């Protein structure tokens, strides 16, 4: 006796297909469950996505998302390992020398030194901002650090 011949779908899992447009005898009436007249009763109703029948749609009722911080300062960011690779002992590190060696791209942005990597050379560093870990590493390598005051960093400190 085979078990496969006795298999049946679980009760309630199979549904009868709704055959529309087959007249009154189909059980769906003459309007095929679409009601009387109106846009949705037509053969090709076009309703754009998000249309809510003329009331203000949700995506227009909601406030606009996001926030732009107008006081944010953008920096040219350079890490200590970049300085160790591209400069030798006694060199001066500033915006112009970093531009010449193609470490940074924009001269207009202030320069910030970050602390990734180690600095094992004695350099003369001129920057607008320095992170705490970078400052400790620069002092440990006996390099000189000169913090320049730029227009954008002064504005940030004032506000």
Secondary structure, 3 states (H helix, E strand, C coil): CCCHHHCCCCCCCCCCCCCCCCCHHHCCCCCCCCCCCCHHHCCCCCCCCCCCCCCCCHHHHCCCCCCCCCCCCCEEEEEHHHHHHHCCCCCEECHHHHHHCCCCCCCCCEEEEECCCCCCCCCEEEECEECHHHHHHHHHCCCEEEECCCHHHHHHHHC
